Amino acid sequence: MAGGGDSTRAILFALGANFAIAVSKGVAAYFTGSSAMLAETVHSLADCGNQGLLILGLKQSKRPPSPDYPLGYGKAIYFWSFLVAVMLFTVGGMFSLYEGIHKLQHPEPLKQWWWAAGVLTFGIVAEAVSMRACLQEVAKARGQRSLWQWFRESRQAELVVIFGEDLAALLGLVLALAAVLLAVATGNPIWDAIGTISIGALLIIVAVFVAIEVKAMLIGQSVDPQRQQQIREFLDGRPEIAHVISLITLQLGNEVMVSVQAQMREEQSVAALTEQINTVERAMKQAFPEVRWSFFEPDLKSGD
């Protein structure tokens, strides 16, 4: 999308971070024999799978239109993004809640806690690098808007998902490290359970917010309000157009469909009117490269 961030770069950074964390957890599980750490290794590998689904979605969304899909496959990325949000809720959030409640009911003292602390510290660094790359791409897309406003208005589902995932992962790792250190400092393993439950609640909250945003895109949203205003201002400024009656936009992945009804200045010649419409459409697609389909309905001032 023109003016949008590079989603692929953000996804690849997240994939690299999750894979590095999975390897570090696997090494810790091997040397400590901890089944919990082994479960965490599988959890991080599942996160890698989430990034794989987003890459698959991006690839599918670029397939050309076909007779069955005349407007293309752009919205495929919304389906895969929604699926990742569901997995974040179930595999991430619900599993962490279950694990935390189990620890709360059957508290056990931490063994070789320095391995967990080391892995978590490494994870925080890796996720911070991924989060920085994600925020760089978000900054390109949000302009002067706040992060929250961008999150609510963005139409880049995959970037919204990666932002939510990175934020939840980074905060979750910080919570986990704090819980481990508190459990060691106090000698009370309950802190570890509380930390795990807090992580589960955090993941569920983030997953719900992400799912709400992606669901709106699945149903069919216009382009983000900022871009919509830019398109309207462009049309209002065209010398061929006397007045824009209606403007409808539809976001289809990283491509856009635009429908315009406008009063044209040319009233006499059909050939001249057609040329004016063609000129406006060519200029609009040049100014807004994401516009793939445009439908223009003239409404002459005379009412013909």
N, C-alpha and C positions, 0 to 999 in steps of 0.2 A: 504494500500500500504506500502511495506517495506520502511522504511526511511521517511514515511509520518507522518503528525500530526494526532491526534485523532479528527476526524471531529465531532463525536457524542458528545464529551465533549464540544467542542466549540458551537455546536448547542444548547445543554441543557443550557449552561450559557446564551446564547443570549435569549432563551425562558424565562428563569427565570427573566432576566433583563426587557424584554418587558412586561411580566405579572405584575411585581412589578410596573413598570411605569404606566401601564394601571389602576391598582388599585389606585395609588396615584392620577391620573387624574380624576378617577371616584369619589373619595372622594371630591376632589376640586370642581368638577361639582355639586355634591350634595349640598355642603354647600354654594356655590356661586350662584347656579342656572344658570351658564354660559353655553349657548348652544355651544359656541366655545370649551370650555373645554370638553363638552360631545362628540363633534365631534372628539377631540383629543383622547378621551378614546377609541372610536371605531377604530381610526387609529392605536393605539397601539395594540389593540386586533387583528387587521388585520395583524400586524407584527408578532404576536404570531402564526397566521395561516401560515405565510411563513415558520417559523421554523417547524411547523407540516408537511408541504409539503416536506421539506428536510428529515425529519425523515421517512416519507412514502417512499420517493425515495430511501433512504439507505436500507430500509427493502426490497423493491422490487428488488433492484439490487443484493441482495444476494440469490435470488431464483435460484435453480439448472437449468442447461441446459435442454431443451426439444427438441423433434423432430422439432418443429416450430422455436425454438431459440437455435440452436446447440452450439452457442458461449455464451449462458447464457443471463442474463438480466442486466449485469453490466452497460450498457449505459442508463438504466432507470433513474439513478440519474442525468444525463445530462438534460433530458427532464424536470424534476421537478425543477432543478436549473435554467433552462432557463425561466420557468414559473414564478419563484420567481423574476427573474430580470425584467420580463415584469410587474409584479405587483408592484415592487418597482418604476418603471417608471410611471405607470398609477395611482395607488392608492396613492403612496407617492408623486412623483414629480409633476404630473399634478394637483392633488388635491391641493397641497400647492401653486402652481402657481395661480390656480383659486382663492383660498382663499386670497392670497396676493393682487391680482389685485382687488378683491372685496373690500378689506380693503382700497386700495389706492383710489378707486372711492368713497367710502363711509366711510371716517375715523371716528372712534368713540373713545372717551377717554377711557383709560383702567380703569376698575372698579375692586376694591379689587386686585390690581396688586400683592400684597404680596403672594397671593395664587399661582399665575402663577410663580413667582420667586422661591417660595419654591418647587413647583413641578418640575420645570426645574432643580434646584440645585440637588434635589434627583435623577432626571433622569440622570444627568451628572455622579453622583457617581455610579449609577447602571450600566450605559453603560460603564464606565471606568473599572469596575470589569469584565464585559463581554469581553471588548476589550483586557484586560490583559490576560484572559484565551485563547482568540483566538490567540494572538501574541505568547503565549507559544507554542501552537500547530504548528503555522506557522514556528517558529524557528526550530522545529524538522525537518521540511520538507525542508527549504530553505538552510540549511547549511551555506556556506560562501557567498551565493548570496544576493544581495540587495533585499529589499521588492518588488521593482518594477520588478526586474528580475524574482523573484519567481512568482509574479502575472502573468507575461507574459508566463512563462514556466510551471507553475503548471498544473497537470492533475487531481487534486482533486477539482472538480467543486463545491461541497458543501462547502469546506473550503474557496474557492475563494469568494463564495456568502456571507458567514458569515462575512468574513473580510470586504468586500465592505459594507455590511449592517451596521456592527458595526462602521466602520469609518464614514459613512454618518450620522448615528444616533448621534454619539458623537459630530461631528462637527456641525450638525444641532441644537442640544440642546444648544451648546455654542453660536451659532449665535442667537438663539431664546432668550436666557437669556440676551445677549448683547443688542438686539433690545428692549426688555421690559425695561431694565434699562435706555437706551437712551431715550425711549419714556417718561418715568417717569421724568427723569432729565430735559429734554427740554420742557416737556408739549406738545410735538408734536407727535400725534399718527401715523404720517407717518412712523416713524422709525419702528413701529411694522409691518406695511405693507411691508416695504423694507426687513425686516428680514425674513418674510414669503416667499417672492419672492426669496430671496437668498437661502433659504432652498430648495425650489422647484427646482431651477436650480442645486443645489448641488446634490440632489437625482437623477435627470435626468442624469447628467454627470456620476455619479457612476454607475447607472443602465446600461447606454450604454456601458461603459467599461467592466462591468461584462458580459453583454449579448454577446459582441464580443468574449470574451474568451470562454464562454460556447458554443457558436455557433461552434467554431473551434473544440471543443471536440465532439459535436454532429455529425459533418461531418465525423470525424475520424482522430485523430492525433496519431502520434507515442508516445512512452513514452517520458518524458521530456529529453532534450539533455544530461543532466548530467547522468541520468540512462542509456540512450542509449550508451554513451561512456563507462560506466562501463561494460555493457554486451559485447560490442565489445572487450574490453581489456581482459575480462574473456575468450572469445572464442579464441582470438589470443594467449593466454597463455596456451591453452590446448595442451598437447603433441600429441593428436590424430589428430589435425588439422594442415595441412601444410599452408593453406592460406584461409582466409575468403573472399569469392567473393562478397557476398551481405548479408545484414542484414536488415530485415524489421520487425518493431515492430508496434503493434496496441494497444492503450490503450482502455480497455473495462471496464469503471468504475474503480474499484480498482484491476482489474485483467488485465493480459497482454497476448497477443498472439505474438509469436516470430516465424519468418520464416528465416531459415539460408540456404544459399548455400555456400559450402566450399569444397576445395580440401582436401582429407583425405590422411594420410600417408600410410594407408593400401591399397594395390592395388591388391593383389592376391586372398585372401580368402573372399568370400561373407559373410561367418559366422563371421569372424573376423571383417570385415567392419561394419556389423550390430551391433556387440557388442560394437565397438568403438562409433558408433552413439548413442546407448542406454546409454553408460557411460557418454557421453558429456551431453545428455539431462537430465539425473538424476542429474548430478552435477550442471547444470545450474539452475534447479528448486530448488535445495537445497540452492544455493547461492542467488537466486532471488525468494523468495517465492511467489511473485505476479504473476510469470509466470505460467499460467494455461494451455495454449496450446502451443505446439512447433511443428514445421514442419521442418524437416531436409532433405536437398537434397544434396547428395554427388556428387562431381565432381572430378573424379580421375585424377591424374597428367598425366597419359598416354592418357587421352582423351577418355577412354572407356565409 
